[in-house]
Amino acid sequence: MEDYLLPCMFKSFFGIDCIGCGIQRAALLLFEGEFVAAFKMFPAIYSTLLLLLFLGLHLFEKKYTYHNWVIGTAIINALIMIIAYAIKMNLIN
C-alpha cells in the first residue's frame, strides 16, 4: 500500500520534512490497527480525525452549528502539529 502514497512536494523541493509529513503513513497505520505507531509517526493524527469529524458534521448536519467545535479543534490540531514539528526538527529539546 505504501507504493501508492503521494510524495511530499515540500520535502522533494527543500529537502526537509514539512509540518504534515507522516500523515499518510499514520493514516495507513491506523487502518492496519497500529494505533501507537500511528501516533508516533504523526502525533496530530487523532486531533486531525476529530477535526475532520466536526468539519463533516458542520457541513452536513444543519440542525446544530459545529462552527465553534471546528475552530477549537483546528486550533488544538495546529498547536499539536507545530509542537511536534518543532520537536522533530530539534527546535525544542
C-alpha positions in Angstrom: 0.0 0.0 0.0 2.9 2.4 0.6 3.7 2.3 -3.1 0.6 4.4 -3.7 1.3 7.2 -1.2 1.8 10.7 -2.6 5.3 12.2 -2.3 5.8 15.3 -0.2 6.4 18.1 -2.6 7.9 20.3 0.2 10.4 17.6 1.1 11.2 17.0 -2.6 11.8 20.7 -3.2 13.5 21.8 0.0 15.0 18.6 1.3 13.4 18.8 4.8 10.2 17.4 6.3 7.1 19.6 6.1 4.8 20.0 9.0 2.4 17.4 7.6 5.0 14.8 6.7 3.9 11.4 8.0 0.1 11.9 7.9 -0.4 9.4 5.0 1.7 6.8 6.7 0.0 7.4 10.0 -3.4 7.0 8.4 -2.3 3.8 6.8 -1.0 2.5 10.2 -4.4 3.4 11.7 -6.2 1.3 9.1 -3.8 -1.6 10.0 -4.7 -1.2 13.7 -1.3 0.1 14.7 -2.6 3.0 16.9 0.6 3.7 18.9 2.7 3.6 15.8 0.4 6.0 14.0 0.7 8.4 16.9 4.5 8.1 16.8 4.5 8.7 13.1 2.3 11.8 13.2 1.3 13.0 16.7 -1.6 15.1 15.4 -3.4 12.1 13.7 -6.1 11.8 16.3 -6.8 15.5 16.5 -6.9 15.6 12.7 -9.5 12.9 12.7 -11.5 14.8 15.3 -11.3 18.0 13.2 -12.5 16.1 10.1 -15.4 14.6 12.1 -16.5 18.1 13.3 -16.0 19.6 9.8 -18.1 16.8 8.3 -20.8 17.4 10.9 -20.7 21.1 10.3 -21.1 20.7 6.5 -23.8 18.0 6.6 -25.8 18.4 9.8 -27.8 21.6 9.7 -29.8 21.3 12.9 -26.8 22.2 15.1 -23.9 24.5 14.3 -20.5 22.9 14.9 -18.6 26.2 14.0 -17.1 26.6 17.4 -16.1 22.9 17.6 -14.4 23.2 14.2 -12.5 26.3 15.2 -11.5 24.8 18.6 -10.3 21.5 17.1 -8.4 23.4 14.3 -6.5 25.4 16.9 -5.7 22.4 19.0 -4.6 20.5 15.9 -2.4 23.3 14.7 -0.7 23.6 18.1 -0.1 19.8 18.3 1.4 19.9 14.7 3.6 22.9 15.4 4.9 21.5 18.7 5.5 18.0 17.2 7.3 19.6 14.2 9.5 21.7 16.5 10.4 18.6 18.5 11.1 16.6 15.3 13.3 19.3 13.9 15.2 19.6 17.2 14.0 23.2 17.7 12.7 22.2 21.2 14.8 19.9 23.4 
